[in-house]
Amino acid sequence: MAENGASAKRTSSDSSPSPSVPREGVPCWVDAQLSDVEAGRRFYGELFGWTFHDAGEAGEADDAGRTGTAGEAGEGFVWARLDGEPVAALVRKTDGRMPTVWSVYFHTPDARALAGRIRAGGGQIVTPPHPLGTLGTTALAADPEGAVFALWQPDGHTGFGRRRVPGAFAWAELYTRDTEAANVFYGDLFHDALFGPEASPDFGRAPVTDVFAAEMPPHFLVHFLVEDAEAALGTVTRLGGRVRVPPFETSYGGVAVVSDDQGASFALLQR
């Protein structure tokens, strides 16, 4: 499936917290835009064993609630933690017209410079770079085919505290109509992270039609690692979610595409 999937095999050392200064283009954070954050807490808390802290709790800045990619979440923002470490965020949608979706953020040391390169490469900047209190600077972008992703220039919030362990982020797959064009676009933006010496990317590209109907628009699919995919699928269904695509094999592991009880789609990955 993923053109760089051969690099997805991990060692046990990869289960440690992420380095504080990743390469530009490394997926460093995910969040979900939801209508009902409390329902999201119940769903993901049981599915992945996450605990939650409201913005302002446990020493976090009061303005931490403004990390959503599609708008300012205010009091509707919560940190999701695994073993006490941040792994994701749930953000209340401020406008019902906004999509219910998981978004992936890519690390950058300079969001404004990267936004300029995105435009030069044929992409679009949906929301220009702007600071989020003391947490960092973010922007929302789209590639030339319209797949939406976010940028993160860290300050107080560096990103994942845990990754590549059960219950945490493990992979982001771009489903696109032209994988070669995607490799050119993202390779220009994030060359060292994807193709540089000792690169170990958590980001692959695959044709939309490998998994989805031809009319599905290009998009990123966030993957969370699980120990037992069959059991996790049963939990998703019991909690009111849906299995969108039954389990299938990829070069980076076994995958099933699901959605939560509000319609936000994501993938379960078993390696």
C-alpha angles and dihedrals in degrees: 000000000000114000090218094037094118088074092057097088108111137201124220090258088069089071092074121100115286119267114265093238111039123181118273108272097031111132102248107168145011134198138180124225106216137172091217115036093179090057088048090054091054094046100046095034090061096037099049104014092246123164121207139221125190119233108279095029126116094017096308118144114265090235092056088105092080098077099105116124095220101042148330109303099190113177092358095076124103133178115231114213136191117198087349095304125112114255106158146342135237114213128192113234111241093198124042090216091066115101121258097234149135113244129200123216124208120211119245133168090212118030095183094053091047091049088056091052091049090055092045090052093054099265129121135237107226095180117017120233112284135165122256102208110276094331101084143269124296140183136181118229141174128212122231091276094049102257106150124224137158135235126221126197103183130223116149093356113055097179134246118028090188130023139160091032127106109286095022139090114286109161146004117210121195111211105202141160094235116035094180092055089047091053090053094047098044093034089059091048100040106017099146094046093049107030108006128112112298091003113168103181126193089198127088137173127221137165113268090230092060089077111359138051115277092250093059108113120236111274146154119256117204114217126206121197119241132181096217115026094186092055091045091052089052090052092049091054094044090052093053099264126126137234104234098178120015119232117298135170125254134175089261099046145291113319137191123182115221140162131219124240090276096050103260107144125217138149134251113219125197120187 
